[in-house]
Amino acid sequence: MGQTDLASNSLTSHPDVFADIINTIIYKGRTVLEAENLKPFYVNSTITKSGRLRGLYRDNCMEDLRGGIRYVIWGLENQYVPDRTTPFKVMGYNFTAYDRQIEAFAAYNKKHDIHPYVAHLLPEQKVKPVITLVLYYGNEEIPDSICAMMDIPEDISIRKYIQDYKLNLIKLRKLSKRQANLFRSDFQYIAKFLSEGYNKKELSKELKTSSQILTHTKDTLHTLASITGDQRYLTAQESYKEGLAVCEVAETLFQMGVEESKKELEQQKAALAQAQSTIAEKNAEIERLRAENERLKQTQ
């Protein structure tokens, strides 16, 4: 896992950010999923397949508990590169989450001496749905289903039996300005930086005037550094604790930019002075050679 994944995984693991993303994408900005109702659902397990052990490691997975009862299991995957195997990976992640639920029912039945025999589960024992959103930070196209990765035969008779598995692929760079503005947590600044609906001038102005407090300063700035390639965000976060206003970050970056510009200007001035000194030395040498040449002519 790269540093970019680690940064965004850490940010989206916070319940308030996780809930905000679900509310924005699924519920169009309405506050339906409450952060306090989220509980980590661990599915980072090792499964056996054809005699081989293989680890499945999810980015973030939470169960939505409403009134203490599991409602839905949500997954968030942060994807930076156009990994063409993503549909298969997500299918595996979701299978593991379903399998965990089945195992829990089986353990319950064993503990209470319930024997469903070949049925494995009782009729009323039903699993909760697992929904995974893939947050894609890249520009290149990425397959959104397993059928998009299949070499499907032309035989029409079998085509209708080929089952597909589609991704819930969220292309962050394709978000409109309106969609980006629906986010309320720290993730809104990630969305705005990536959204095609914002230009740099608009975003810069908004950052400088925003008094919103960053709840997860370090994770937000690390993620911004990852997606922009601007390492000043890492330098800025070293100076602040949690609870920093966005406008303070913008001002710090501006001042850092001013200082960098000053240093760059001083370096350019020094380089120019060095170049002028070199030119002056060469001109002096040319004049010396010219004078020497004239002296030799006069002595002939």
C-alpha positions in Angstrom: 0.0 0.0 0.0 1.5 3.4 -1.0 1.7 6.5 1.0 -1.2 8.0 -1.0 -3.5 5.2 0.0 -2.4 5.3 3.6 -3.2 9.1 3.8 -6.7 8.8 2.4 -7.5 5.5 4.2 -6.7 7.2 7.5 -8.9 10.2 6.6 -11.9 8.1 5.5 -11.6 5.8 8.5 -12.9 8.6 10.8 -16.7 8.0 11.4 -17.7 11.6 10.7 -15.8 11.5 7.3 -17.1 8.0 6.5 -20.7 9.0 7.2 -20.3 12.3 5.3 -19.2 10.4 2.2 -22.1 7.9 2.4 -24.6 10.7 3.0 -23.3 12.8 0.1 -23.0 9.9 -2.5 -25.9 7.7 -1.5 -28.4 10.2 0.1 -27.5 13.3 -2.0 -26.4 15.3 1.0 -29.1 14.4 3.4 -27.9 13.4 6.9 -29.3 9.9 7.1 -26.2 7.9 8.3 -25.1 9.1 11.7 -21.4 8.8 12.6 -22.2 7.6 16.1 -24.1 4.6 14.6 -21.0 3.4 12.8 -18.8 0.6 14.1 -15.8 -1.0 12.4 -16.6 -4.3 10.7 -13.4 -6.2 10.4 -13.0 -8.4 7.4 -9.2 -8.3 6.9 -8.9 -12.0 7.1 -7.0 -14.8 5.3 -9.0 -17.3 3.3 -8.1 -20.6 1.8 -8.6 -21.1 -1.9 -7.3 -24.1 -3.8 -4.9 -24.8 -1.0 -3.4 -21.3 -1.0 -3.6 -18.7 1.7 -4.5 -15.2 0.5 -5.1 -12.1 2.5 -8.0 -9.7 1.7 -7.3 -6.3 3.1 -10.1 -3.7 3.0 -9.5 0.0 3.3 -12.5 0.8 5.5 -15.5 -1.2 6.4 -18.2 -0.1 8.9 -21.5 -1.6 10.0 -24.4 0.8 10.3 -26.2 0.0 13.6 -29.6 1.6 14.0 -31.2 1.0 17.4 -28.4 -1.4 18.1 -29.4 -3.6 15.1 -27.2 -4.0 12.0 -28.8 -2.2 9.1 -26.2 -2.2 6.3 -22.5 -2.9 6.0 -20.6 -0.2 4.2 -17.2 -0.3 2.6 -15.1 2.5 1.2 -12.1 1.7 -1.0 -9.6 4.5 -2.0 -8.3 3.9 -5.5 -5.5 6.1 -6.9 -4.3 4.0 -9.8 -6.3 2.4 -12.7 -6.0 -1.1 -11.3 -8.0 -3.2 -13.8 -8.5 -6.0 -11.3 -10.5 -3.7 -8.9 -13.9 -5.3 -9.8 -12.6 -8.7 -8.8 -11.0 -7.4 -5.6 -14.2 -5.7 -4.5 -16.2 -8.8 -5.2 -13.9 -10.7 -3.0 -14.1 -8.1 -0.2 -17.9 -8.2 -0.3 -18.0 -12.0 -0.3 -15.7 -12.0 2.8 -18.2 -9.6 4.6 -21.1 -11.9 3.7 -19.1 -15.0 4.8 -18.3 -13.3 8.2 -22.0 -12.9 8.8 -22.7 -16.6 7.9 -19.9 -17.6 10.3 -21.5 -15.5 13.1 -24.9 -17.3 12.5 -23.1 -20.7 12.5 -21.3 -19.8 15.8 -24.6 -18.7 17.3 -26.4 -21.9 16.3 -23.6 -24.1 17.7 -23.6 -22.2 21.0 -27.3 -22.6 21.4 -27.4 -26.2 20.2 -29.4 -25.3 17.0 -29.1 -27.8 14.2 -30.3 -26.5 10.8 -28.3 -29.5 9.2 -27.9 -29.3 5.5 -29.6 -25.9 5.3 -26.7 -24.4 7.4 -28.9 -21.5 8.4 -32.4 -21.1 9.8 -35.0 -19.4 7.5 -35.0 -16.3 9.6 -31.2 -16.0 9.6 -30.6 -13.5 6.8 -27.4 -11.6 6.1 -27.4 -7.8 5.8 -26.4 -6.2 2.5 -22.8 -5.1 1.9 -22.4 -2.0 -0.2 -18.9 -0.8 -1.3 -18.1 2.5 -2.8 -14.8 2.9 -4.7 -13.5 6.4 -4.4 -11.4 6.9 -7.6 -8.8 9.7 -7.5 -7.3 9.1 -10.9 -7.9 10.4 -14.5 -7.5 7.2 -16.5 -10.5 5.0 -17.2 -11.0 2.0 -14.9 -13.3 -1.1 -15.6 -16.5 -0.8 -13.7 -17.6 -4.4 -13.8 -16.1 -7.9 -14.1 -17.8 -8.3 -17.5 -15.7 -5.4 -18.7 -12.7 -7.6 -18.0 -14.0 -10.7 -19.7 -13.3 -12.1 -23.1 -17.0 -13.1 -23.6 -17.8 -15.6 -26.3 -20.1 -14.6 -29.2 -22.4 -17.5 -28.3 -25.7 -15.8 -27.6 -27.1 -18.9 -25.8 -24.6 -18.6 -22.9 -24.4 -14.8 -22.7 -27.5 -14.5 -20.6 -26.0 -16.9 -18.0 -22.9 -14.9 -17.5 -23.3 -13.0 -14.3 -21.8 -9.6 -13.9 -20.6 -7.7 -10.8 -20.7 -4.0 -11.1 -18.6 -1.5 -9.1 -20.1 1.5 -7.4 -17.3 3.6 -8.9 -17.2 7.3 -7.7 -15.0 9.3 -10.0 -14.0 12.2 -7.8 -12.5 14.2 -10.6 -15.8 14.1 -12.4 -17.8 15.6 -9.5 -19.6 18.8 -10.3 -19.3 21.9 -8.2 -22.7 21.3 -6.7 -21.8 17.7 -5.8 -18.5 18.7 -4.2 -20.3 21.3 -2.1 -22.5 18.7 -0.6 -19.7 17.3 1.5 -19.6 18.7 5.0 -16.6 17.0 6.6 -12.9 17.6 6.0 -13.3 15.4 2.9 -15.1 18.4 1.1 -11.6 19.9 0.5 -10.4 16.7 -1.1 -13.5 16.7 -3.3 -13.1 20.4 -4.3 -9.5 20.0 -5.2 -10.3 17.1 -7.5 -13.7 18.3 -8.8 -13.7 19.4 -12.4 -16.4 22.0 -11.4 -13.8 24.1 -9.5 -11.0 26.1 -11.1 -7.9 27.1 -9.1 -8.9 30.7 -8.8 -12.3 29.9 -7.3 -10.8 27.3 -4.9 -8.0 29.6 -3.8 -10.5 32.3 -3.0 -12.8 29.9 -1.0 -9.9 28.5 1.0 -8.7 32.0 2.0 -12.1 33.0 3.2 -13.3 29.7 4.8 -13.5 29.8 8.6 -14.4 26.1 8.8 -12.4 24.1 11.3 -10.5 21.1 10.1 -11.3 18.2 12.5 -8.6 15.9 11.2 -5.9 18.4 10.2 -3.0 15.9 9.7 -4.9 13.4 7.7 -6.5 16.0 5.5 -3.2 17.8 4.8 -1.4 14.5 4.1 -4.2 13.5 1.6 -4.0 16.9 -0.1 -0.2 16.5 -0.4 -0.8 13.1 -2.0 -3.3 14.3 -4.6 -1.7 17.6 -5.4 2.0 16.6 -5.2 2.5 19.8 -3.2 4.8 18.9 -0.2 4.1 22.3 1.5 1.0 20.7 3.0 3.2 18.3 4.9 5.3 21.2 6.1 2.2 23.1 7.1 0.7 20.3 9.1 3.9 20.0 11.2 3.1 23.5 12.6 -0.5 22.8 13.6 -2.6 20.7 15.9 -6.1 19.5 15.3 -8.8 22.2 15.1 -7.2 24.4 12.5 -9.2 26.8 10.4 -9.0 26.3 6.6 -8.2 30.0 6.1 -5.1 29.5 8.4 -3.9 26.7 6.2 -4.4 28.9 3.1 -2.5 31.8 4.7 0.3 29.5 5.8 0.6 28.1 2.3 0.5 31.6 0.9 3.3 32.8 3.2 5.3 29.7 2.4 4.8 30.5 -1.3 6.0 34.1 -0.7 9.1 32.8 1.1 9.8 30.3 -1.6 9.3 33.1 -4.2 11.7 35.3 -2.3 14.3 32.5 -2.1 13.8 31.8 -5.8 14.2 35.5 -6.6 17.4 35.7 -4.5 18.7 32.7 -6.3 17.9 34.2 -9.7 19.6 37.5 -8.6 22.7 35.6 -7.5 22.7 33.6 -10.7 22.3 36.8 -12.7 25.1 38.5 -10.7 27.3 35.5 -11.3 26.5 35.6 -15.0 27.2 39.3 -15.2 30.5 38.8 -13.4 31.5 36.1 -15.8 30.5 38.3 -18.8 32.5 41.2 -17.3 35.5 39.0 -16.8 35.3 37.7 -20.4 34.9 41.3 -21.7 38.0 42.3 -19.7 39.9 39.4 -21.2 38.7 40.3 -24.7 39.9 43.9 -24.1 43.2 42.7 -22.8 43.7 40.5 -25.9 42.7 43.4 -28.2 45.2 45.7 -26.5 47.9 43.1 -26.7 47.1 42.6 -30.4 47.4 46.4 -31.0 50.7 46.5 -29.2 52.1 43.7 -31.3 51.0 45.5 -34.5 52.8 48.6 -33.4 56.1 46.8 -32.7 56.2 45.2 -36.1 
